[in-house]
Amino acid sequence: MNLAIIGLGYVGLPLCLQFARSGVRVLGLDLDAKKVAALNAGRSYIQHIPAGEIKKLVRARKFSASTDFAQIKNVEAILICVPTPLKKNRAPDLSFVLSTGKSIAPHLQPGQLVVLESTTYPGTTENELRAVLERGSGLKAGKDFHLAFSPEREDPGNPKSNVAEIPKVIGGYTPACLAAAQKVYACAVRTLVPVANCRTAEATKLLENIFRGVNIALVNELKGVYAALDIDIWDVIAAARTKPFGFMPFYPGPGLGGHCIPIDPFYLAWRAKQVGQETRFVELAGEINRTMPEKVIARTAKALASQKKSLRGARVLVLGLAYKANVDDERESPSYALMDLLQARGAKVFYYDPHVPVIKPTRAHSHWAGTKSVKWNRTTISRFDLVLIATAHTAINFQQLAEWSPLIVDTRNVMATFPAAPGKIWKA
């Protein structure tokens, strides 16, 4: 079997490698010529994906990368793994999906399978994407070509996360489309989960991420309530998680990050409004999570005030730029919101992240592009008035931080086991 995977990022590239390892010949397509060149040379640009594995599969001619969408005509299946961000008004931005569909359509062949993996609202695959493909190809979905949706389930930074072992939800436009998609994914994934249609598969992905977002909002809200009662939320969660049934631990933080959880609830909220429904619970959770950076900065100001210092003019180090521990992915990271708020309050802002040495250009935070991580040593760290822990990478030596920094605000409870002078470590 030959297949093409469009979008060679944190979702598309691991999927390419898993199919290639399974004996499928994979063509990776991306508009970024630098990514394509790196992959064909056996180099990795994602930290947790080893270059050696890419090089091995390239040499075995099981995997190659290209910017030429015309090569699509030579494959049996086309999987789309492109971003689905939000517009400034928090409406879904399907521009990447639809432009990809327009690039595919002229080369689409009878009998081929097209699968969308990008997270989106129910109806996208069978409505917007189908219309683009049919209009550009002259073929009909379900009759001339197969169409399906199968949501990605990547967990970057988790060494136990393996594409082959994560059950794959699949919904087809027709029963024949579902069967075609199952045949393809069975080559690389151990367990398949067929569902009624594309809409059900799209809704499944939204539920998974909204579930996390809502529960994180719950503990973020309770953190403030319990703090007012002089109760540590982290102690409460540690005790509650000993219950062997009916409880799943979620943890507070400085805000939500990544390409899914901060975004997906608004995809459902937008779509719900189209059919006259409200998502008050979901939207409230989103509002709570979005207020967390402001609360962290208020706590940071209070910590500085305890040492008779002001945020204005203070040298503040944000520790951790990536949105989660042990990855180099800083998309939608709450650290950016923290840095923006600190800068707006007059602080001199710096960051340290062993996984992100230089900030890359992004649409939302281009003003930080080119900023470099500071060096990790006693001289550098001790010169900051305050260190704000945003991401708890295991590569960071928190014992050294406890010794070197005069004042620490901890949003991840990572300093709980490190002794420090009274008033030196503040939880936020």
GUSE-634085 format. One line per 10 residues: their letters; for each residue x, y, z of C-alpha. Coordinates in steps of 0.02 Angstrom, whole numbers, plus 50000, padded with zeros to 5 digits. Layout:
REM GUSE-634085
A) X Y Z | ...
END
This chain:
REM GUSE-634085
MNLAIIGLGY) 50000 50000 50000 | 50053 50179 49963 | 49980 50326 50058 | 50010 50513 50078 | 50002 50609 50241 | 49982 50797 50228 | 50053 50902 50368 | 50219 50846 50444 | 50203 50918 50618 | 50174 50844 50791
VGLPLCLQFA) 50030 50737 50726 | 50073 50700 50545 | 50255 50650 50566 | 50230 50516 50701 | 50088 50446 50594 | 50203 50440 50442 | 50335 50344 50540 | 50211 50219 50612 | 50139 50176 50442 | 50314 50164 50368
RSGVRVLGLD) 50370 50049 50509 | 50219 49941 50468 | 50277 49913 50289 | 50173 50047 50203 | 50260 50163 50080 | 50225 50338 50146 | 50236 50505 50057 | 50241 50650 50178 | 50178 50815 50105 | 50206 50988 50177
LDAKKVAALN) 50216 51166 50112 | 50371 51198 50217 | 50519 51157 50103 | 50639 51162 50252 | 50544 51024 50340 | 50540 50920 50183 | 50727 50941 50155 | 50766 50896 50336 | 50662 50737 50330 | 50736 50677 50165
AGRSYIQHIP) 50908 50703 50241 | 50857 50599 50393 | 50848 50747 50514 | 50715 50777 50645 | 50645 50948 50694 | 50535 50879 50834 | 50631 50843 50992 | 50546 50682 51047 | 50560 50602 50874 | 50735 50529 50849
AGEIKKLVRA) 50824 50569 50687 | 50892 50392 50678 | 50719 50320 50649 | 50682 50444 50510 | 50848 50407 50427 | 50818 50219 50436 | 50647 50231 50352 | 50709 50353 50219 | 50852 50236 50175 | 50732 50088 50167
RKFSASTDFA) 50626 50190 50045 | 50475 50172 50157 | 50462 50358 50188 | 50497 50514 50086 | 50439 50694 50095 | 50388 50818 49961 | 50303 50983 49927 | 50229 50917 49764 | 50043 50879 49788 | 50033 50807 49612
QIKNVEAILI) 50110 50647 49682 | 49944 50615 49769 | 49879 50530 49612 | 49997 50384 49645 | 49934 50336 49819 | 49785 50238 49884 | 49745 50348 50034 | 49771 50529 50086 | 49772 50577 50271 | 49755 50761 50317
CVPTPLKKNR) 49843 50819 50477 | 49843 51010 50467 | 49808 51142 50601 | 49632 51199 50647 | 49660 51359 50748 | 49537 51494 50800 | 49509 51663 50720 | 49525 51820 50825 | 49338 51815 50861 | 49357 51633 50921
APDLSFVLST) 49268 51564 50769 | 49340 51407 50689 | 49476 51435 50561 | 49461 51297 50431 | 49575 51385 50307 | 49713 51254 50321 | 49591 51110 50298 | 49501 51188 50151 | 49659 51247 50063 | 49728 51070 50082
GKSIAPHLQP) 49568 51002 50007 | 49588 51121 49859 | 49767 51060 49834 | 49711 50879 49837 | 49559 50893 49725 | 49642 50916 49553 | 49743 50757 49582 | 49608 50650 49664 | 49582 50482 49579 | 49430 50365 49578
GQLVVLESTT) 49439 50238 49719 | 49555 50340 49830 | 49522 50370 50015 | 49532 50543 50097 | 49535 50551 50287 | 49533 50709 50392 | 49623 50691 50560 | 49623 50876 50612 | 49511 50917 50760 | 49355 51009 50704
YPGTTENELR) 49169 51030 50734 | 49043 50896 50683 | 48996 50910 50500 | 49160 50977 50432 | 49210 50819 50340 | 49045 50780 50257 | 49002 50962 50220 | 49145 51086 50196 | 49286 50965 50152 | 49176 50855 50043
AVLERGSGLK) 49114 51007 49945 | 49292 51066 49910 | 49349 50894 49854 | 49199 50863 49743 | 49202 51035 49665 | 49387 51026 49623 | 49391 50846 49562 | 49223 50818 49479 | 49209 50657 49581 | 49074 50614 49708
AGKDFHLAFS) 49114 50560 49887 | 49043 50391 49931 | 49027 50348 49747 | 49191 50390 49659 | 49306 50410 49810 | 49300 50367 49995 | 49291 50498 50132 | 49315 50477 50321 | 49363 50562 50483 | 49481 50487 50612
PEREDPGNPK) 49538 50603 50752 | 49720 50609 50803 | 49764 50555 50980 | 49943 50611 51002 | 50017 50637 51176 | 50187 50722 51148 | 50312 50700 51286 | 50232 50540 51353 | 50356 50398 51327 | 50213 50272 51345
SNVAEIPKVI) 50117 50351 51201 | 50131 50240 51048 | 50032 50272 50889 | 50012 50086 50859 | 49937 50053 51031 | 49815 50200 51042 | 49641 50144 50985 | 49589 50233 50825 | 49413 50303 50810 | 49352 50303 50630
GGYTPACLAA) 49192 50370 50552 | 49151 50352 50367 | 49041 50456 50251 | 48962 50291 50197 | 48983 50111 50258 | 49098 50079 50110 | 49202 50232 50158 | 49217 50165 50335 | 49273 49995 50271 | 49406 50076 50162
AQKVYACAVR) 49472 50179 50308 | 49477 50028 50422 | 49578 49932 50293 | 49708 50072 50289 | 49725 50100 50476 | 49729 49914 50513 | 49901 49914 50431 | 49974 50021 50571 | 49857 50026 50722 | 49814 49878 50832
TLVPVANCRT) 49637 49926 50887 | 49507 50012 50778 | 49348 50091 50845 | 49220 50112 50705 | 49078 50234 50739 | 48916 50278 50649 | 48979 50418 50537 | 49103 50562 50519 | 49002 50675 50635 | 49012 50549 50777
AEATKLLENI) 49200 50533 50758 | 49220 50724 50754 | 49112 50740 50910 | 49213 50604 50999 | 49372 50704 50983 | 49288 50861 51048 | 49219 50767 51198 | 49391 50699 51242 | 49470 50871 51247 | 49322 50964 51321
FRGVNIALVN) 49320 50835 51462 | 49498 50885 51506 | 49466 51071 51488 | 49312 51069 51599 | 49395 50968 51736 | 49550 51078 51734 | 49435 51229 51749 | 49354 51147 51900 | 49517 51126 51995 | 49575 51299 51941
ELKGVYAALD) 49417 51373 52017 | 49430 51267 52174 | 49610 51319 52196 | 49554 51497 52230 | 49412 51443 52343 | 49521 51327 52445 | 49661 51456 52456 | 49537 51578 52535 | 49498 51442 52663 | 49684 51413 52694
IDIWDVIAAA) 49680 51242 52611 | 49810 51182 52486 | 49722 51115 52328 | 49870 51003 52292 | 49850 50916 52461 | 49664 50894 52427 | 49695 50815 52256 | 49829 50700 52326 | 49707 50637 52457 | 49559 50623 52337
RTKPFGFMPF) 49656 50520 52210 | 49674 50380 52339 | 49490 50339 52306 | 49494 50186 52193 | 49332 50229 52103 | 49233 50379 52044 | 49378 50504 52044 | 49508 50554 51916 | 49641 50681 51964 | 49662 50843 51867
YPGPGLGGHC) 49783 50980 51915 | 49777 51170 51916 | 49900 51275 51817 | 49936 51447 51746 | 49817 51421 51599 | 49787 51299 51457 | 49907 51269 51314 | 49933 51162 51161 | 49840 51149 50998 | 49684 51060 51065
IPIDPFYLAW) 49616 51094 51239 | 49614 51286 51233 | 49536 51283 51059 | 49418 51135 51039 | 49280 51195 51158 | 49254 51347 51047 | 49235 51237 50893 | 49089 51150 50977 | 49017 51313 51047 | 49020 51393 50874
RAKQVGQETR) 48938 51243 50792 | 48807 51229 50930 | 48751 51407 50897 | 48723 51361 50714 | 48590 51237 50768 | 48513 51348 50903 | 48597 51265 51053 | 48697 51338 51197 | 48855 51269 51277 | 48854 51371 51438
FVELAGEINR) 48948 51242 51540 | 49085 51222 51410 | 49104 51409 51381 | 49111 51445 51567 | 49254 51321 51585 | 49344 51410 51444 | 49322 51578 51530 | 49389 51511 51695 | 49543 51439 51613 | 49576 51599 51516
TMPEKVIART) 49578 51702 51676 | 49716 51599 51756 | 49865 51698 51687 | 49793 51859 51762 | 49776 51774 51932 | 49954 51709 51923 | 50020 51884 51886 | 49920 51954 52034 | 50003 51824 52144 | 50171 51867 52070
AKALASQKKS) 50145 52052 52111 | 50098 52005 52289 | 50255 51899 52308 | 50364 52043 52250 | 50272 52163 52364 | 50317 52050 52511 | 50498 52100 52476 | 50450 52282 52450 | 50470 52270 52262 | 50354 52314 52118
LRGARVLVLG) 50321 52223 51957 | 50371 52381 51865 | 50556 52369 51836 | 50571 52196 51913 | 50677 52066 51824 | 50564 51914 51805 | 50613 51745 51733 | 50473 51636 51663 | 50529 51457 51686 | 50465 51346 51545
LAYKANVDDE) 50398 51407 51379 | 50326 51244 51311 | 50142 51214 51349 | 50177 51050 51440 | 50324 50965 51523 | 50462 50881 51424 | 50413 50938 51248 | 50473 51077 51134 | 50297 51125 51078 | 50252 51301 51136
RESPSYALMD) 50092 51323 51034 | 49956 51415 51132 | 50068 51406 51286 | 50006 51503 51437 | 50186 51559 51460 | 50160 51683 51318 | 50010 51757 51407 | 50112 51770 51567 | 50255 51856 51475 | 50138 51978 51390
LLQARGAKVF) 50053 52023 51554 | 50218 52044 51645 | 50285 52156 51508 | 50124 52260 51508 | 50147 52288 51695 | 50322 52355 51666 | 50425 52202 51713 | 50585 52155 51621 | 50542 51982 51556 | 50656 51836 51516
YYDPHVPVIK) 50628 51650 51497 | 50721 51486 51519 | 50673 51325 51432 | 50798 51185 51394 | 50683 51123 51254 | 50653 51292 51170 | 50819 51383 51151 | 50747 51517 51034 | 50568 51575 51010 | 50507 51541 50834
PTRAHSHWAG) 50391 51660 50740 | 50206 51628 50772 | 50049 51715 50717 | 49994 51764 50892 | 50163 51801 50974 | 50275 51865 50836 | 50340 52004 50952 | 50437 51872 51051 | 50515 51791 50896 | 50703 51777 50907
TKSVKWNRTT) 50708 51793 51097 | 50833 51670 51169 | 50825 51568 51326 | 50941 51629 51464 | 51084 51519 51525 | 51058 51405 51673 | 51189 51447 51805 | 51195 51522 51979 | 51255 51693 51921 | 51114 51713 51794
ISRFDLVLIA) 50970 51643 51898 | 51016 51734 52059 | 51004 51903 51970 | 50817 51889 51940 | 50701 51968 52067 | 50579 51825 52042 | 50567 51659 51949 | 50392 51610 51891 | 50376 51423 51861 | 50257 51395 51714
TAHTAINFQQ) 50313 51223 51651 | 50396 51089 51758 | 50518 51005 51638 | 50610 50859 51718 | 50770 50926 51638 | 50765 51077 51754 | 50862 51061 51917 | 50736 51128 52043 | 50854 51097 52188 | 50973 51222 52110
LAEWSPLIVD) 50829 51341 52082 | 50783 51332 52266 | 50963 51375 52311 | 50993 51511 52181 | 50832 51610 52165 | 50784 51740 52296 | 50597 51723 52260 | 50494 51591 52169 | 50311 51583 52115 | 50264 51402 52081
TRNVMATFPA) 50110 51363 51974 | 50150 51176 51960 | 50182 51126 52143 | 50354 51065 52089 | 50444 51153 52232 | 50344 51064 52369 | 50485 50941 52405 | 50626 51068 52407 | 50663 51157 52571 | 50676 51346 52563
APGKIWKA) 50676 51495 52678 | 50503 51553 52739 | 50419 51668 52613 | 50536 51619 52471 | 50416 51503 52378 | 50240 51560 52336 | 50110 51443 52262 | 50000 51513 52124
END
